[in-house]
Amino acid sequence: MSNARGGDEPQRELHLDTLALHAGQPPDPATGAVAVPIVLAATFAQSAPGEHQGFTYTRTNNPNRAQLEASVAALEGGQYGFAFASGSAATATVLQTLAPGQRVVATADLYGGTYRLLEQRMRPLGVDVVFVDVDIHAAVEEALATPTAMLWLESPTNPLLKVADIRALSALAHARGTRVVVDNTFATPMLQRPLALGADVVLHSTTKFINGHSDVLGGVVVTSDAALAQQLRFLQNALGAVPSPFDCYLTLRGIKTLPVRMARHCDNAEALATFLSQHPQVEHVHFPGLPDHPQHALARAQMARPGAVLSAVLRTDQAGTRRFLSALRLISLAESLGGVESLVSYPPQMSHAALPRELRLQLGITDSFVRISSGLEHPADLMDDLDRALSATK
């Protein structure tokens, strides 16, 4: 039961829109301020050794971080939340729970930074890393036939927008004693709640939609596993990759508008995906909301909306793609996604540059592949910008 302000009395389950405004963010008990005060203190006074008000040192905990962790945990339907200084820090911390000799099976099509951590950090440390196409369940089942500690999923994936059947894969993994981690960055809890579908851990780059204003780096991990939570709390404190109080404040401020932003983001993404899928200069559009997407039916069943990110393969070569990117006026070429402004990225040389070229091409990330994060602009203006820029590819 989600009770935004605590208390033992029975209470009807709150809607996500309400939780986004209130969970973890009650009025300040000292002043009554309805906006969360920023607590910049690095250290906190103790009445005696070990006697304090729940806070001792900001690396260990801070009121703003505690509020952010409670907020996202409530949105994801989890018991424990852990905030980090970036999405990569959150990812690295979860991977630190693996020991040498253990095995992780991961989505073949996943964020390049996660691929880099798995290949260049975890594998040299003695962790067995296996990549599989998770939309082929027989391949996942075969991979899990060897004892596996962790199944790492993205859904939708970055940048091919594949959708994993979280419920089915979680059941398959749990039958073999495997923990399931889902990167929910693209969907946010507004569109998909992996813990309710059977996952053990959900994580986000809060830099993206959760903050939503392209002005904060952050990450968060949520679980209801008490033993795992104890590990994560230790690693969070010991490694110290935590967000500042001000970053937590900004992220909490972003969360308050997350429901309304995601609705507009998704409206725009659906309009852009339809427009691009009918454009003569576009070869293919990857977007779960389109009927020809291989997991369209699954996305409709598992997600509230198909998301706000789409990718397109242009009907041109690398030079033509670069002309397209340079010709855009409203949509900025930039790393990241999920901000109020629309962004386009070029995964072959940006988010997925860490992948060997042969692997990128095998996955379908060609030299004419672009990823678009739909912002909050008027969709007609975005379509005009795309149409004008696509004419430069000829």
C-alpha positions in Angstrom: 0.0 0.0 0.0 1.4 3.3 -1.0 0.9 5.9 1.7 2.7 9.1 0.8 3.0 10.5 4.3 3.3 7.4 6.3 1.0 6.3 9.1 -0.6 3.0 10.1 -4.2 3.7 9.1 -5.5 1.8 6.1 -5.5 3.9 2.9 -6.6 3.4 -0.6 -3.7 2.9 -3.1 -2.6 6.2 -4.4 -2.3 6.8 -8.2 1.1 7.3 -9.7 0.2 10.9 -10.5 -0.4 11.6 -6.8 2.7 9.7 -5.7 4.9 11.8 -8.0 3.8 14.9 -6.1 3.7 13.6 -2.5 5.7 10.3 -2.0 8.8 11.1 0.1 8.0 14.8 0.0 5.8 15.7 3.0 5.7 19.4 4.2 8.9 20.2 6.2 8.2 19.4 9.8 10.3 22.2 11.1 8.8 25.0 9.0 5.8 23.7 7.3 7.3 24.5 3.9 5.5 22.6 1.2 8.5 22.8 -1.1 11.4 20.5 -0.1 14.1 22.6 1.6 17.7 22.0 0.4 20.0 20.7 3.2 23.5 21.4 2.1 25.2 20.3 5.3 28.1 17.8 4.9 27.8 16.7 8.5 25.2 16.7 11.3 25.4 17.3 15.0 25.0 14.3 17.4 23.7 14.7 21.0 26.1 11.9 22.0 28.2 9.4 20.0 25.7 7.4 17.9 22.7 9.5 19.0 21.4 11.6 16.1 18.3 12.4 14.1 19.0 9.8 11.4 21.7 11.7 9.6 25.5 11.8 10.3 27.4 12.5 7.1 26.0 13.4 3.7 28.0 10.6 1.9 26.1 8.2 4.1 22.7 9.9 4.0 21.1 13.3 3.5 17.5 14.5 3.9 17.2 15.4 0.3 18.6 12.1 -0.9 16.4 10.2 1.5 13.4 12.0 0.0 14.4 11.2 -3.5 15.0 7.5 -2.7 11.6 7.3 -1.0 9.9 9.0 -3.9 11.3 6.7 -6.7 10.9 3.6 -4.5 7.2 4.5 -4.1 6.7 5.1 -7.8 8.3 1.7 -8.6 6.4 -0.1 -5.9 9.6 -1.1 -4.1 10.7 -1.1 -0.5 14.2 0.3 -0.8 15.6 3.1 -2.9 19.3 4.1 -3.5 20.3 7.3 -5.3 23.6 7.7 -7.1 25.6 10.4 -8.9 24.8 9.0 -12.3 23.0 6.2 -14.1 26.4 4.6 -14.7 27.2 4.7 -11.0 23.9 3.0 -10.3 24.7 0.3 -12.9 28.2 -0.2 -11.6 27.0 -0.5 -8.0 24.5 -3.3 -8.9 27.2 -5.1 -10.9 29.5 -4.8 -7.8 27.2 -7.3 -6.1 28.6 -10.0 -8.4 31.6 -12.0 -7.4 34.4 -13.4 -9.5 33.4 -16.7 -11.1 29.7 -15.7 -11.2 27.8 -15.3 -14.5 25.6 -12.5 -15.8 23.4 -12.9 -18.9 22.6 -9.5 -20.5 20.5 -8.1 -23.3 22.6 -8.1 -26.5 21.1 -4.7 -27.5 21.8 -2.4 -24.5 23.2 1.0 -23.6 26.9 1.3 -24.7 28.0 2.4 -21.3 26.6 -0.8 -19.7 28.2 -2.9 -22.4 31.5 -1.1 -21.6 31.2 -1.9 -17.9 30.4 -5.5 -18.5 33.2 -6.1 -21.1 36.0 -3.9 -19.8 35.4 -4.0 -16.1 33.4 -7.1 -15.0 34.9 -9.6 -17.4 38.5 -8.7 -16.4 37.4 -9.1 -12.8 36.5 -12.7 -13.5 32.7 -12.4 -14.0 31.4 -14.5 -16.9 29.5 -12.2 -19.3 27.1 -13.5 -21.9 25.0 -11.5 -24.3 21.7 -12.9 -25.7 18.8 -11.6 -27.8 16.2 -11.6 -25.0 13.3 -11.6 -27.4 14.3 -15.1 -28.3 13.2 -17.0 -25.2 14.9 -20.2 -26.3 18.2 -18.3 -26.4 17.7 -17.0 -22.9 16.7 -20.4 -21.6 19.8 -21.9 -23.1 22.0 -19.2 -21.6 20.5 -19.7 -18.2 21.0 -23.5 -18.3 24.5 -22.7 -17.0 24.2 -21.4 -13.3 23.7 -17.6 -13.6 23.7 -15.0 -10.9 22.0 -12.2 -12.8 19.9 -11.6 -15.8 20.3 -8.0 -17.0 17.5 -6.5 -19.1 16.7 -3.2 -20.7 13.1 -2.7 -21.9 12.7 -0.9 -24.2 16.3 -1.4 -25.2 18.7 1.4 -26.2 18.7 2.1 -29.1 16.7 -0.6 -31.0 13.6 -0.2 -28.8 13.1 -4.0 -28.3 10.7 -4.9 -25.6 11.5 -7.8 -23.2 8.8 -9.9 -21.7 9.7 -9.1 -18.2 7.1 -11.3 -16.5 8.0 -14.4 -18.6 11.8 -13.9 -18.4 11.6 -13.2 -14.6 9.7 -16.5 -14.1 12.3 -18.3 -16.3 15.2 -16.8 -14.3 13.7 -17.4 -10.9 13.1 -21.0 -11.7 16.9 -21.3 -12.0 17.8 -19.1 -9.0 18.8 -16.1 -11.1 18.2 -12.5 -10.0 16.6 -10.2 -12.5 17.6 -6.6 -13.0 15.7 -4.2 -15.3 16.9 -0.9 -16.6 13.7 1.0 -16.8 15.1 4.3 -17.9 13.3 4.6 -21.3 9.9 3.7 -19.8 9.9 5.3 -16.3 7.5 4.0 -13.7 4.8 6.0 -15.4 4.8 3.5 -18.3 6.1 0.3 -16.8 6.8 -1.1 -13.3 9.2 -4.1 -13.6 9.0 -5.1 -9.9 5.3 -5.7 -10.3 6.1 -7.9 -13.3 8.5 -10.1 -11.3 11.9 -8.4 -11.5 14.1 -8.2 -8.4 15.8 -4.9 -9.1 14.9 -1.8 -11.2 17.3 1.0 -12.0 17.2 4.3 -13.8 19.4 7.0 -15.1 17.4 9.8 -13.5 19.4 12.1 -15.7 16.8 11.2 -18.4 13.0 11.4 -18.1 12.8 11.3 -14.3 14.6 14.6 -13.9 13.6 15.6 -17.4 15.3 19.0 -17.8 18.8 18.0 -19.0 20.4 19.8 -16.0 21.2 17.0 -13.5 23.2 13.7 -13.6 21.8 11.0 -11.4 20.8 7.3 -11.0 18.6 5.3 -8.7 18.2 1.6 -7.8 15.0 0.2 -6.3 14.4 -3.3 -4.8 12.2 -5.1 -2.2 14.9 -7.6 -1.4 16.1 -6.8 2.1 19.4 -8.7 1.9 20.3 -7.1 -1.5 19.3 -3.7 0.0 21.8 -4.2 2.7 24.6 -4.9 0.1 23.6 -1.9 -1.9 23.5 0.4 1.1 27.0 -0.7 2.0 28.3 -0.1 -1.5 26.6 3.2 -1.8 28.3 4.5 1.3 31.6 2.8 0.8 32.1 3.8 -2.9 30.6 7.3 -2.3 29.2 7.8 -5.8 26.2 9.7 -4.4 24.3 12.8 -5.7 24.6 16.2 -4.1 21.6 17.5 -2.1 21.0 20.1 -4.8 20.9 17.4 -7.5 18.4 15.5 -5.4 16.3 18.6 -5.0 16.2 19.2 -8.7 15.4 15.6 -9.5 12.5 15.7 -6.9 11.3 18.9 -8.6 11.4 17.1 -11.9 9.4 14.1 -10.6 6.5 16.4 -9.7 5.8 16.9 -13.4 6.8 13.5 -14.6 3.2 12.2 -15.3 2.2 15.2 -17.4 5.6 15.4 -19.2 5.5 11.7 -20.1 2.0 12.1 -21.5 3.2 14.8 -23.9 6.5 13.0 -24.6 4.6 9.9 -25.7 2.0 11.9 -27.8 4.9 13.5 -29.7 6.8 10.2 -30.1 3.8 8.5 -31.6 3.3 11.4 -34.0 6.9 11.4 -35.0 7.1 7.7 -35.4 4.1 7.7 -37.7 5.4 10.6 -39.7 8.9 9.1 -40.2 7.5 5.6 -41.0 5.7 7.2 -44.0 8.6 9.4 -45.2 10.4 8.4 -48.4 13.8 9.2 -47.0 13.4 6.8 -44.1 14.0 3.1 -44.5 12.7 1.9 -41.1 11.5 3.2 -37.8 12.1 1.3 -34.5 9.2 2.2 -32.1 7.1 -0.2 -30.0 4.0 1.8 -30.8 4.0 1.0 -34.5 2.0 -2.0 -35.6 4.9 -3.5 -37.5 7.2 -3.6 -34.4 8.0 -7.2 -33.5 6.9 -6.7 -29.9 4.0 -4.3 -30.5 1.5 -6.6 -28.8 3.8 -7.2 -25.9 4.3 -3.5 -25.4 0.6 -2.9 -25.4 0.2 -5.5 -22.7 3.2 -4.6 -20.6 3.4 -0.8 -20.9 0.9 2.0 -20.3 2.3 3.8 -23.4 5.0 2.7 -25.9 7.5 5.3 -24.8 9.0 8.6 -25.9 12.1 7.4 -27.8 12.3 6.2 -31.3 15.1 5.3 -33.7 15.2 5.5 -37.5 17.4 4.1 -40.3 17.7 6.7 -43.0 17.7 5.8 -46.7 21.1 7.2 -47.2 24.8 6.6 -46.3 26.9 8.0 -43.4 27.6 11.2 -45.3 23.9 11.8 -45.9 23.1 11.0 -42.3 25.7 13.6 -41.1 24.0 16.1 -43.5 20.7 15.3 -41.9 22.0 15.9 -38.4 23.6 19.2 -39.4 20.5 20.4 -41.1 18.2 20.1 -38.0 17.3 23.4 -36.4 14.9 22.7 -33.5 16.2 19.2 -32.6 19.6 19.4 -31.1 22.3 16.8 -31.8 23.4 15.8 -28.3 24.1 12.9 -25.9 21.4 11.8 -23.5 17.6 11.8 -23.8 14.4 12.5 -21.8 14.6 16.2 -21.5 11.9 18.7 -22.3 13.7 19.6 -25.5 13.8 17.1 -28.4 17.3 15.6 -29.0 18.8 13.4 -31.7 21.9 11.3 -31.3 24.1 9.2 -33.6 24.6 6.0 -31.7 27.5 4.7 -34.0 29.7 7.5 -32.8 28.0 8.5 -29.5 26.2 6.3 -27.1 27.3 3.0 -28.7 30.8 4.0 -29.9 32.2 1.4 -27.4 30.7 -1.4 -29.4 33.0 -3.0 -32.0 31.8 -2.0 -35.5 31.1 -5.6 -36.5 28.8 -6.0 -33.4 27.0 -2.7 -34.1 26.2 -3.8 -37.6 25.2 -7.2 -36.5 22.7 -5.6 -34.1 21.4 -3.3 -36.8 23.0 -0.1 -35.6 24.2 1.0 -39.1 25.9 4.1 -40.3 22.5 5.6 -41.1 21.0 4.9 -37.7 19.7 7.8 -35.5 17.9 7.9 -32.2 15.3 10.6 -31.4 14.1 11.6 -27.9 10.8 13.4 -28.4 10.5 16.6 -26.3 7.5 18.8 -25.5 7.5 21.0 -28.5 4.5 21.2 -30.8 4.6 18.1 -33.0 4.0 20.0 -36.2 7.2 22.0 -35.6 9.2 18.9 -35.0 7.9 17.2 -38.1 8.7 20.3 -40.2 12.3 20.3 -38.8 12.7 16.6 -39.6 11.2 16.9 -43.1 13.5 19.8 -43.9 16.6 18.0 -42.6 15.7 14.7 -44.4 15.8 16.6 -47.7 19.5 17.1 -47.1 20.1 13.3 -47.3 19.3 13.1 -51.0 
